[in-house]
């Protein structure tokens, strides 16, 4: 991390265009925002690309990691139940 840069993390999709669907991208974004709200912290900036999401926030790195872990867990479980395939790389 460079000086002045906000802490950030990326979640890599299982397939190159996994997040190209706007509805799925909106679901992932909403999950990140809701998770932060539930924890009582500022919502991260969520950048969605076809093959990954990037979370960035003025939060301690462990808090951002916890948000990313919950997004991965909950959206991955939902995606596997609905589509029968993983959403995130390494699932």
Rosetta blueprint (number, residue, H / E / L):
1 X L
2 X L
3 X L
4 X L
5 X L
6 X L
7 X E
8 X E
9 X E
10 X E
11 X E
12 X E
13 X E
14 X L
15 X L
16 X L
17 X L
18 X L
19 X L
20 X L
21 X L
22 X H
23 X H
24 X H
25 X H
26 X H
27 X H
28 X H
29 X H
30 X H
31 X H
32 X H
33 X H
34 X H
35 X H
36 X H
37 X H
38 X H
39 X H
40 X L
41 X L
42 X L
43 X L
44 X L
45 X E
46 X E
47 X E
48 X E
49 X E
50 X L
51 X L
52 X E
53 X E
54 X E
55 X E
56 X E
57 X E
58 X L
59 X L
60 X L
61 X H
62 X H
63 X H
64 X H
65 X H
66 X H
67 X H
68 X H
69 X H
70 X H
71 X H
72 X H
73 X H
74 X H
75 X H
76 X H
77 X H
78 X H
79 X H
80 X H
81 X H
82 X H
83 X H
84 X L
85 X L
86 X L
87 X L
88 X E
89 X L
90 X L
91 X L
